[in-house]
Amino acid sequence: MSAVYVLEDGAIVRKDGDQIVVVSAKSGPILSMPLEQVEELVILGNATLTAPLVHELLARGIGVAYFSRSGKFLGRLFPETSKNVPLRWAQFTAASDEGKALAIAKAIVKGKLLNQRAILQREAREGVAGLSSAIEDLKALVRRVDRVQSLAELRGVEGAGSALYFREWPKLIRAVGFRFPGRVKRPPTDPVNAMLSFGYTLLTNVVFAACHVVGFDPYVGFLHMDRYGRPALVLDLMEELRPVLVDSLVLALINRNMVDPEGFESGLGGGCRMNRATLRKFLQSWEDKRRTFVRHPVFQQEVPYWRVPELQARILARVLLGEAEEYIPFLIR
C-alpha cells in the first residue's frame, strides 16, 4: 500500500477498470496503479478527479488530500464519518476537565522532548560536537514537565524545549550550501525551513486521517488551545512524531546530499519552496520512510511508520474510554 501523489498541473485522474490512472494534459498517461494498492490519493496543485473514480475511492475507504502548489494543506475528502459516539463524548468530557487534559498533555510534551533529545543523541553518536549541554537541558525539561500545574505552564516548557532543540540545528547540518537561521514558519525563508514546514504539513494530513479512522473529533484537543478552524487534537498527536518522521528525514536528505540548495525557488510572499524535482525527491523519501518497519513499544509488533499515528490515536482512545491508565507516547532511541 502506498500513497499516489499528483503534481502535474491540469492532470486528469480517472478510474480504468480496477486501476487508477493519471493522465497529463500534455503528454498523456503518466501513471497507472491497481486501486487495491492505493492507500491515499494526494493532490498537489490543480488536477481533476472524475466522478467514477471519486465514487470508487469512497467505496474502498480511500481518502483524498488536497494541497496547494505551495504546500498548504487545504482539506480532505473522507469516506463516511466514524460512528464512534462514545469515544467522542469521552473526548469532549476529558477536554473540558483541566486535570485530565493536563495529564494527557504532559505525556504528549514528554514524548516530544524525549524524541528531540533522541535526535540530538543520534547526531552526537555520529560525531557532531557540542550537543551534550542541550541533551542534558532537554532531560531537565522532561523532569520539569512532572511539576507543572497548568496547561499554560506546560506550553511554556514545550516552547522552551523546541527553542533549545532548534538552536542546535546549525551544528546538525553538515552539507555545504545549507544554513539554518532558526525556525521560520510563515512563510519559510530558506530550504531547511521549507522542507520542515512541508513535512509537518504532510504529517498533519496523516494524523488527521488517523483521528478520522479511530473516531475522534480532530478539532478538540488537550495541549493546543481550541481555536476556530484549528485541528487541535491533530496538532497534539503530531508533537511527538515531528522529530521521528520529519526532522530526521530532513536531516538525512541534507546530510546525505540527496538535495541541494539550487533545488529551491521563491514562492508567494517571498517564501522559499522546493522546485518540482526536489519535491519529487522529498515525496519519494517520505514514502520510503513511511513504509519502513519499526517495532511499536506498546503493541510489541513490527509495523510500518505510516501506521504509528493511528496506533497512537488508538492508545489515546483506550485512555479516554477507561481501558488504559495513561497515554504512552511513541519514543525513538
N, C-alpha and C positions, 0 to 999 in steps of 0.2 A: 504494500500500500504506500502511495506517495501522493503529494500534492501536485497539481498541474498549475503552472504559472503562465499566464498570458501577458506578455509585454508588448506585443505588436499592436500599435495603434490602428484602429479600423478593422481588426481581425473579426472574423465570424466564428463562433464556437457552436458546433451543432452535434446532433446525435446521428450516427450512421450504424444502424443495427445495434450491436452491443458495444460499439466503440464511441469514444468522444473524439471529435476531430476539430482541430484548429486550422482555419483557412486564412491565409494572409490575403489582404486586398490586392497586393502587388505581385506575389509570387505563387499563390495557390496553397495547397495543403502543406503545413509545416509540422504537424504532429498528429498522431493517431494512437490511442491507447484504449485497452479494454476498460469499460466502466467499472468492472469488478476490482480493478487495481487502483482506482482513484479514491483517495481519502478526502480530498477537498479541492475545489477549484478557486484559484486566486487570480483576480483581475487587477492588473496594474495599468491604469490609463483608460483608454477608450476601446471597448470591444463589445460586440453584440452577441447575446446568447439567444438561440432560437427557443421558441415555446416548447417544442417536444423535448429538447434537452433539459430545460428547467423542470418540466414535469417528471422526467426520469430521475434527475438528481434528487428531487424532493422525495420521490417514491423510494429511493435507495438510501435515504438519510444522509446524503452528501451535501454539505454546506457550500455556499459561495461567498467569498470575502472580496470586498471592493476596496481598492486603494487608489489614491490619486497618483498621477505620474511622479509627483514629488515625494511620494511615500507616505502620505497621510492616510490613516485608516478611516474609511468612510462608513462602513457598515457591513452587515452580513445578511444573507438570505438563508433562513433556517428551515429545516423540516418542522413538523408540528411541535409546539412547545411542550415541555415536560409537564406531566400532571401531578408532580410530587408536591401536593399542597401541604402535608405535614412538615416537610423539610422547610418550606418557605415560612410557615408560621414559626417554626423553631428559630429560623434565621432572623426574622423580624424581632422576636422576643429577646434573643441574645443581643442583637444590635442596640436595643433600647435599654439594656441593663449594663450600666457602665462597668460593673465588676466583671461580668462575663466577657464583655467586649475587650476590656483591658487584658484579661488573661490570654485570650486568643491573639490579640495584637502583640503582646510580649513575645509569644512563641514565634510569630512571623518575623519580628525585628531581630530576634536572636538568630534565626535561620539566615537572614540576610547578612548580618555582621559576621557570622561564622564562615559563610561561604566567601565573603570578601576577604576575610583573613586567610582562608584556604588558597585563594588565588595568589595572594602575596607570598604565602609559604611555598607554593609551587615555583614561583619565579625565583625565590631565594635559593631553592634547591638547584635551579638551573644556572646559578651563578650571578644573579643580579644582587649587587651590594647595596647596603644602606636601607634595608627594609625591616630590620629587627625591631626598631623602635615603634614603627607603625603597627607591626604584628602584635606587639605587647599592648599597645594602646587600644587596639580593637578588642583584644581579650578583656581588658579592663572595662570597656564599654559593654561587653556581653554580661559581665558581672553586675554592672550598674543597672541593667535592664530589670533585674530582680527587685531592685529597691524603688523603682519609680512608682508614684502614687496616682498618676493621672495620664490620660491619653496625650494631653498637651506636652507633658514632660517626656513621655515616651517618644513622641515625634521629634522632640529636640535631640534625644540620644541618637535616633536613627539618622537625622540630618548631620549630626556631628560625625557619625561613623562614615557616611558617604563622602563628606568633605575630606576627612582624613584619608580614606581609601583612594580617591581620585587625585589627591595631592601627590601620591606616589607613582601615578601613571607615567609621567615623563621618564622615570627610570625603567619602566617595563617595555617601552617602545624602543627597539634596537635597530630597526631598519632605517637606512639613510633616506632623508627627504620627508619623514613624518615628524610632526610635533604635536604636543597636546597642551593647549593653553588653559586647560581646566574644562569642566563640564559645561558646555554651552548647548542649549536646547532649542530655542525658538527664535530664529532658525539656527541649526548647527552651522558653524562658520568654518569648519575645517574637515578634512577627510575622516579623522578618527571619530569626531562627534557625529558626522554624517552616518557612519556605519553603526555607531552605538544607537542613535535615535531610530534608524530604520530597523535595526534588530529588535529594539524594545517594542516597536510598532508591530512587527511580526509576532512577537511573544504575546502582546495584548490580544491579538486575534486568536491565538491558540488557547489562551486561558479563558477568553470569552466563550469559545466553543466548549471548553471543559465545564464551565459553570452551567451552560445550557444543557449539556448531556446529563449532568448529575441532578439538575432540577433547581438550582439556585436562582435567585433574582440577582443579576450581576451588578445592580446599582445600589445595593445595600451592603455596606462593608463594616469593618471593625476598626481598622487603623486609620484609613483615609476618611477625612470629613465628608459627609454627604453634601453633594453639590449637584444642582440640576444638570442632568445630562452626563454626569461623570460616573463611569462604571467602577464604583468604589471597591467592590469585592474583587473584581478582576485585578485592580491595582494592588490590593492586599496580597493576593496569591502570587502575583508576579514577583514580589520583592525578593524572596529567597532564590528565585530562578534566574534573575538578571545576571548575576555573576556566572552561574552554571552554564546557561545556554547562549548568552550574548557576549558578555565580557570576554570569556575565554576564546570564543570564536573570533572576535575582532582582533585580539592579540595574536592569535595564530595566523590569521590572514596577513597581518602586517609583518610579523617577525619571520615568517616563512617565505616572505617575498611573493606571496600569491596575488597581491595587489600593489599598485604603485601610485605615487601622488598624481601622475598625469591622467589617471583614470577617474578623475572627478571634474565636475563643472559647476558653474554658478547657477543657482536656482532662483526662484521667485523671492523677492525681498532681500536679495544679497546673500542668501544662504548657500551652503555647499551641498552637493548631492553626487551620487555615483552616476557615471555615464552608463550607457546600455551594456557595454562589455563588462565593466566592473560589477554592475548589478547582477548580471548572469552568473559571474563567479561567486558573488556573495550568496545568491539563492541556491546554487549548487552546494556550496559548503554548508549552508543552513540545513538543507535536506539531508546531507551526509551526517551532520551532527544529530539531527532528529531521529535518524534511523539507527544510530549507534546504540548498542545494548549496554545497559548498566544494571547493577543489582540494586533493587529498591530495598532500603534498610528496614522498612516496616512490613511490607508484604513478602520479603525474603524470596524474591524471584527475579529472574533476568527479564527486563522489559526495555523496549526502545525508548529513547528520551521523549518521543512525541506522546507517550502515554503518561509521563510523570505528572503533568499538570492535572490530568483527570484523576489520577490516583490521589494526589494531594487534596483535590476537591472532595473526594470520597472520604478521606480521613477527617476532614472538617465536618462533613455531613454526619459521620458517626458521632463526633463530639456533640454536635448540636442536638442530635436525636437521643443522647444519653447512652450510646452504645460504646463510647470510649471516654476516658477521663480527660485527656488533654490532646491538643493539636501538636503533632510531631512534624517539624519541617523536614524537607529533603536536604540533606547535607552531603557535600563532597569532601574529599581529603586532599 
